[in-house]
Amino acid sequence: MTDPKGPYGPPPDAPSPAAPAHSEGVATYERPLPQSQLVQSLTGSFFLVSLKRAFRLAIKPTEVLVAERRALAASAAHVTEPEQQAFLAWRRSVLLIVAIFFVPLTAMRVIETFEGPPVPAGARAVMLIPAFAEGLFCLAAFLMLGLWTQWKKQRRILLIAWVIYFLAPFVVYLYPFQEAFDYKRLSGAKEVLAQINITAKKKYMHTAVGMFFGIKALLVLAPKVISLMPGLIRAAIVSKLLFPGTSGPGFLLTLAAPLYALFAYVIILMPYQITASVYFVAGLFGVMFAQVFIALSGRQLTAPLMHDEARERIFRYWLAYILILVCSAGVMLAGVHDFVTKYNFTAVSVITTILSFAANVLVLTLIGTDTIIANMHRVAERRKLDEQQRHLREESEAKLRRFCE
């Protein structure tokens, strides 16, 4: 008989389904192999489910699949709360979409490296490093789908792979690319500058080449830097939804949003000065206003809340925040068009930049949520163990109350 609830699990108040009992000749769910979980994650039906989940902040406990509950009962029996099961199922879907995003992103990064005017072999080899790092992270993301029920082990491996991927292009652009071009024959330098409609006298040629690679660095590094704060903001909100009684995510939201406004200002300043497009200014002010709005809203999330109350507050503020950002991005697109047209950047470079930003926001939501939860647990354990220092904490809190009266 088919399950009347379809592929989804029982309601939150229902007990988690136990693993099937042992029986001769019948496979059990007690120890599902990572490979089997990986295969299940790569099915077409689960991909469609993941598309619905990945771009949301959380999923409802009733949206956890029966197969996911069985896998959790077999290899993560300590995770019995419906909201926590839903969190792990949501992570699984986000990780799948991130892994899929990185397949074309890696391929386009390789294409981007080899397209355009010829550059010296040494410089080309250095430019390939980010593509290799993205490919490594892509492989790690796919492999970690097999360990989605083992959060502690999976998050550490993902964090290491993400750090390598994130830092690789920053290391690459420490290489002085202008030094790769011959100072006497200027082989390839003129072709490189012709790509962005720049001509320079011989004695200024290498300086102009350095400017070209500086702009290339902006296109590669900007999506990573700008996506840091949206990823952390999303991570803070997801953490608050999962543990509404904690205060840390609210404080992180309050601090991260203003920093994002400053990052956005610094990053957008360069293309604005190049194009003098008023659209960049209008879009920038919209982005900064959105960060001020979410920072002020974050103050409402610093207090311990009930789950329903936290959910109501978060989604009320989040919808307004996203609306402001979408309007600002729409205005800014006109300025981006001027910037791309002025310097003849190819469609591959533009698509790679956009895809990189989207993938970075998703993966930072995942990595950021893991890091916040791990640190909240570390703080809680430290408070429990530091009973001998309780008087110091109480004394500091008393001083703080007197100072702020």
C-alpha positions in Angstrom: 0.0 0.0 0.0 1.3 3.4 -0.8 2.1 6.0 1.8 -0.8 8.5 2.0 1.6 11.2 2.8 3.6 10.6 -0.4 7.4 11.0 -0.2 7.4 13.2 2.9 7.7 12.1 6.4 5.2 12.1 9.3 4.2 15.4 11.0 6.6 16.9 13.6 4.8 15.4 16.6 5.1 11.9 15.2 8.0 9.7 16.3 10.9 9.2 13.9 10.5 5.9 12.0 12.8 3.2 13.3 15.1 1.3 11.1 13.6 -2.0 9.7 14.4 -5.0 11.8 17.0 -7.5 10.6 15.6 -10.3 8.4 17.5 -12.8 6.4 18.0 -11.8 2.8 16.5 -8.3 3.3 18.6 -5.2 3.3 18.4 -3.0 6.4 18.9 0.7 6.9 21.0 0.3 10.0 24.3 1.3 8.4 23.7 2.8 5.0 27.0 3.2 3.1 28.0 6.7 2.1 28.0 5.6 -1.5 24.4 4.6 -1.3 23.5 8.0 0.1 25.5 9.7 -2.6 23.6 7.7 -5.3 20.3 8.6 -3.7 21.3 12.3 -3.7 22.0 12.3 -7.4 18.6 11.1 -8.6 16.5 13.3 -10.8 13.6 13.3 -8.3 15.8 14.5 -5.5 17.3 17.2 -7.7 13.8 18.6 -8.2 13.1 18.5 -4.5 16.5 20.2 -3.8 15.7 23.0 -6.2 12.6 23.9 -4.1 14.6 23.7 -0.9 18.0 25.3 -1.6 17.0 28.9 -2.0 14.8 29.0 1.1 16.1 29.8 4.6 14.7 26.6 6.0 12.3 23.7 5.3 9.4 22.5 7.4 9.8 19.3 9.4 6.9 17.8 7.3 9.0 18.3 4.2 11.6 15.8 5.2 11.5 12.7 3.0 10.7 9.3 4.4 14.1 8.0 3.0 15.8 10.8 4.8 14.2 10.0 8.1 15.3 6.4 7.7 18.9 7.4 6.9 18.9 9.7 10.0 17.5 6.9 12.2 20.3 4.6 11.0 23.4 6.8 11.2 22.3 9.9 13.3 20.0 8.4 15.8 20.8 11.2 18.3 19.1 13.8 15.9 15.5 13.2 16.9 14.0 16.7 17.0 12.0 17.4 13.8 13.5 20.9 13.2 17.0 19.5 13.4 16.2 16.7 11.0 14.7 19.3 8.7 17.9 21.3 9.0 20.1 18.4 7.9 17.7 17.6 5.0 17.9 21.3 4.0 21.7 21.2 4.1 21.7 18.1 1.9 19.7 19.9 -0.8 21.8 23.1 -0.6 25.0 21.0 -0.9 23.6 19.2 -4.0 22.8 22.5 -5.7 26.1 24.0 -4.8 27.9 21.0 -6.2 25.9 21.2 -9.5 26.6 24.9 -9.7 30.4 24.3 -9.5 30.4 22.0 -12.5 29.7 24.7 -15.1 31.6 27.2 -13.0 34.8 25.2 -13.1 34.4 24.5 -16.8 33.8 28.2 -17.6 36.8 29.2 -15.5 39.0 27.0 -17.6 37.5 28.4 -20.8 38.0 32.0 -19.5 41.6 31.3 -18.7 42.4 30.2 -22.3 40.2 32.7 -24.2 41.3 36.1 -25.3 44.8 37.2 -26.4 47.8 35.0 -25.8 49.7 35.3 -22.5 53.0 33.7 -21.5 52.8 30.1 -20.4 53.8 30.9 -16.8 51.0 33.4 -16.4 48.5 31.0 -18.0 49.5 28.3 -15.5 49.0 30.6 -12.6 45.6 31.7 -13.9 44.5 28.1 -13.9 44.9 27.7 -10.1 41.4 29.1 -9.3 39.8 26.6 -11.8 41.6 23.7 -10.1 40.5 24.9 -6.7 36.9 25.2 -7.8 37.2 21.7 -9.3 38.5 20.4 -6.0 35.7 21.9 -4.1 33.2 20.6 -6.6 34.5 17.1 -6.1 34.5 17.4 -2.3 30.9 18.7 -2.4 29.7 15.7 -4.4 31.6 13.3 -2.1 30.2 14.9 1.0 26.6 14.2 -0.2 27.3 10.6 0.9 28.0 11.9 4.5 25.0 14.3 4.8 23.8 12.5 8.0 27.2 12.8 9.7 27.2 16.6 10.2 30.3 16.8 12.4 32.6 15.0 10.1 31.1 16.4 6.9 31.3 20.1 8.0 35.0 19.8 8.8 35.9 18.4 5.4 33.7 21.0 3.6 35.3 23.8 5.6 38.8 22.7 4.6 37.8 22.4 0.9 36.1 25.8 1.0 39.1 27.5 2.6 41.3 26.2 -0.2 38.8 27.3 -2.9 38.2 30.7 -1.3 41.9 31.6 -0.8 43.2 30.3 -4.2 42.5 33.4 -6.3 43.7 35.7 -3.6 47.1 33.9 -3.7 47.1 33.9 -7.6 46.7 37.7 -7.8 49.8 38.2 -5.7 51.7 37.1 -8.8 52.9 40.2 -10.7 51.4 39.4 -14.2 53.1 42.3 -15.9 56.5 40.7 -15.1 55.5 37.7 -17.2 55.6 39.8 -20.4 59.0 40.5 -22.1 60.1 44.1 -21.5 61.9 44.4 -24.8 59.7 42.6 -27.3 56.4 43.2 -25.4 55.1 39.9 -26.8 51.4 39.7 -26.1 51.1 42.9 -24.2 49.6 44.9 -27.0 47.1 42.2 -27.7 46.1 42.1 -24.1 45.5 45.8 -24.0 43.7 45.8 -27.3 41.1 43.5 -25.7 39.9 46.4 -23.4 40.4 49.2 -25.9 43.5 50.6 -24.3 46.6 51.8 -26.1 49.8 52.9 -24.3 53.2 54.0 -25.2 56.0 51.5 -24.9 57.3 52.8 -21.6 53.8 52.6 -20.1 52.9 49.3 -21.6 53.6 47.1 -18.6 51.8 49.5 -16.2 48.8 49.3 -18.5 49.0 45.5 -18.5 49.1 45.5 -14.7 45.9 47.6 -14.7 44.3 45.1 -17.0 45.0 42.2 -14.7 43.9 44.4 -11.8 40.5 44.7 -13.4 40.5 40.9 -14.0 41.3 40.4 -10.4 38.3 42.5 -9.5 36.0 40.3 -11.6 37.3 37.2 -9.9 37.6 38.4 -6.3 34.6 40.8 -6.1 32.0 38.0 -6.1 33.8 36.2 -3.3 34.2 39.3 -1.2 30.7 40.6 -1.8 29.1 37.2 -1.2 30.8 36.8 2.2 28.3 39.0 4.0 25.0 37.9 2.3 26.2 34.3 3.1 26.8 35.2 6.7 23.6 37.1 7.0 21.6 34.1 5.6 23.6 31.8 7.9 22.7 33.9 11.0 19.1 33.8 10.1 19.1 30.0 9.5 20.8 29.5 12.8 18.2 31.6 14.6 15.4 29.6 13.0 17.1 26.4 14.2 17.9 27.6 17.7 15.5 30.5 18.4 16.5 30.6 22.1 20.1 31.8 21.3 21.2 35.4 21.0 24.4 35.0 19.0 22.9 34.9 15.5 21.0 38.2 16.1 24.2 39.9 17.2 26.1 38.6 14.2 23.4 39.9 11.9 23.6 43.3 13.5 27.4 43.4 13.0 27.7 41.8 9.6 25.2 44.0 7.8 27.0 47.3 8.3 30.3 45.7 7.3 28.6 44.4 4.1 27.6 48.0 3.3 31.2 49.1 3.5 32.4 46.1 1.4 29.9 46.9 -1.2 30.9 50.6 -1.3 34.6 49.7 -1.8 34.0 47.1 -4.5 31.5 49.2 -6.5 33.7 52.3 -6.3 36.1 51.1 -9.0 33.6 50.4 -11.8 31.8 53.6 -10.9 35.0 55.7 -11.3 35.7 53.9 -14.6 32.3 54.4 -16.1 31.0 57.4 -14.1 27.6 55.8 -14.4 24.9 57.2 -12.0 23.3 53.8 -11.9 26.1 52.5 -9.8 25.5 55.3 -7.2 21.7 54.7 -7.1 22.2 50.9 -6.8 24.9 51.4 -4.1 22.7 53.6 -1.9 20.0 51.0 -2.3 22.3 48.2 -1.1 23.6 50.2 1.8 20.0 51.1 2.9 19.1 47.4 2.8 22.1 46.6 5.1 21.1 49.3 7.6 17.5 48.0 7.5 18.5 44.4 8.2 21.0 45.5 10.9 18.3 47.4 12.8 15.9 44.4 12.3 18.6 42.1 13.7 18.3 43.8 17.1 14.8 42.2 17.3 16.5 38.8 17.1 19.0 39.2 19.8 16.5 38.1 22.5 15.6 34.5 23.1 12.4 33.7 21.2 9.9 31.0 20.7 10.2 29.2 17.4 7.0 30.6 15.9 7.8 34.1 17.0 11.3 33.9 15.6 10.0 32.6 12.3 7.4 35.4 12.0 9.9 38.2 12.7 12.5 36.8 10.4 10.3 36.3 7.4 8.7 39.7 7.8 12.1 41.5 7.8 13.7 39.1 5.2 11.0 39.7 2.5 11.5 43.5 2.8 15.3 43.1 2.7 15.2 41.0 -0.4 12.8 43.4 -2.1 15.2 46.4 -1.5 18.2 44.4 -2.7 16.4 43.2 -5.9 15.4 46.8 -6.8 18.9 48.0 -6.1 20.5 45.2 -8.2 18.1 46.0 -11.1 19.2 49.6 -11.1 22.9 48.6 -10.9 22.6 46.3 -13.9 22.6 49.3 -16.2 25.9 50.4 -14.8 27.4 46.9 -15.1 26.4 46.9 -18.7 28.3 50.1 -19.3 31.4 48.6 -17.5 31.3 45.3 -19.4 30.8 47.1 -22.8 33.6 49.6 -22.2 36.2 46.9 -21.6 34.9 44.2 -24.0 34.5 41.5 -21.4 33.3 38.3 -22.9 30.0 36.6 -22.2 31.9 33.8 -20.5 33.5 36.2 -18.0 30.2 37.9 -17.2 28.3 34.6 -16.7 31.2 33.2 -14.7 31.1 36.2 -12.4 27.3 36.0 -11.9 27.4 32.2 -11.3 30.3 32.6 -8.9 28.3 35.1 -6.8 25.2 32.9 -6.6 27.3 29.8 -5.8 29.3 31.6 -3.2 26.2 32.9 -1.4 24.8 29.4 -1.2 28.0 27.8 0.0 28.6 30.5 2.5 25.1 30.0 3.9 26.1 26.4 4.4 29.6 26.9 5.8 28.5 29.9 7.8 25.6 28.1 9.5 27.9 25.2 10.4 30.5 27.5 11.9 27.9 29.5 13.9 26.3 26.3 15.3 29.7 24.8 16.1 30.8 28.0 17.9 27.5 28.3 19.8 28.1 24.7 21.0 31.7 25.6 22.0 30.5 28.6 24.0 27.8 26.6 25.8 30.3 23.8 26.7 32.8 26.4 27.9 30.1 28.1 30.1 29.3 24.7 31.6 32.9 23.8 32.3 34.0 27.2 33.7 32.0 27.0 36.9 35.1 28.1 38.8 35.1 31.4 36.8 31.4 32.1 37.2 32.1 34.8 39.8 34.3 36.6 37.2 31.5 36.5 34.6 28.9 37.6 37.1 31.1 40.5 38.3 31.7 41.6 34.7 28.0 41.5 34.0 27.2 43.5 37.1 29.8 46.2 36.1 28.2 46.3 32.6 24.7 46.8 34.0 26.0 49.7 36.3 27.9 51.3 33.4 24.9 51.2 31.0 22.3 52.5 33.6 
